[in-house]
């Protein structure tokens, strides 16, 4: 289809009606079929916008004035909502957010998977959709002679100073403020990105929701931390009961947050958390689910869909630090987990030991290479769980699943579009999608997580 030429010019001020919301949370207004994307508006609203950028096929505009508010409109609680970009849906009621996420999943299951008859359940949301994140990492810099820590302003590297983030655990905010203050008092200069000078680049706070354990990570440009002892003392005093203070060294001129070297300055190397009754050790660098409350909801759904009786062999593809594998292991005969990041597999093995789980085997490698090798070795899973990154499952892996013909596939997905694409491939190969359950892991943001159950029907 030919791309529509823009019927407007940059700088035009026009009156529009918003008819849709993109998966990025932007409102859509169509001018003679040409879509304009606008932040901070909702379907059903009308208003005046200024055209800011035109591409072939679509453009952008900014809201000048809103005429009417949609029933889902609410006031964002955060004072830096417009500048930050971390949340995209604070201007929408939580109920509205859940409905929007439901429609997104329903829509791709209908259109891409072509499964309009498959039930998609209402999104499992949070009772309290705030303060859910267990990990906060913020850049540190200098602004007007003052040390600031917060977020990069949208599409820039200017740091907005922020004292409170409503989707973070309250203690994370406190840890970040205290570390910033203690560093300022003790002459630890913030990092200057332009000149590649200064010391403190990022501060990360991690909280074990179930255990209350707290970790602070100071990412520094230099190995030397000025007034180290005083800084450690200061943080310990300011954050009573802190479990772990860690320094990570990143000497490079880069946007990547962490460097390769990590040392514990005070206390433990790890903090612990629980998902259900499985305990996890989390180091400064470990990958770990950021919303532990909803992770448990999601994994319980995956467990229910797996329908384990204790006799099953289960494969957990894209297993990360083995969270799903270990969650299922107690209900299965044997679990095999595979993950591409070797360090995550080390964590998975340690977490298995920590929980005295001996029927979980972990291997580092690509799921699309390791699982076919397991198949050749004679491993015959009853259930395969996949939890791929946004791009979905590798085609070779989907083919291996079709070859292995497990009784069930449980597909955990962070991207409904690729979920729907892969469901279609599995359906064409002989699986039947029974149901899909979206779970809201990231309230106030546009992210949607969903889990689908498939059964093998084509004998
Ligand atoms: N199941 C885990 C992690 C899911 S995130 C949990 O619930 O916590 C997706 C994971 O897939 C990441 O850990 C990523 O490193 C891994 N990954 C990406 N590509 C992969 C591949 N080709 N093979 C195996 N793992 C891969």
Boltz pocket constraint, residues with backbone or C-beta under 6 A from the ligand:
constraints:
  - pocket:
      binder: B
      contacts: [[A, 287], [A, 288], [A, 289], [A, 317], [A, 318], [A, 319], [A, 320], [A, 321], [A, 322], [A, 323], [A, 324], [A, 338], [A, 339], [A, 340], [A, 341], [A, 344], [A, 365], [A, 366], [A, 367], [A, 368], [A, 387], [A, 388], [A, 389], [A, 394]]
      max_distance: 6.0
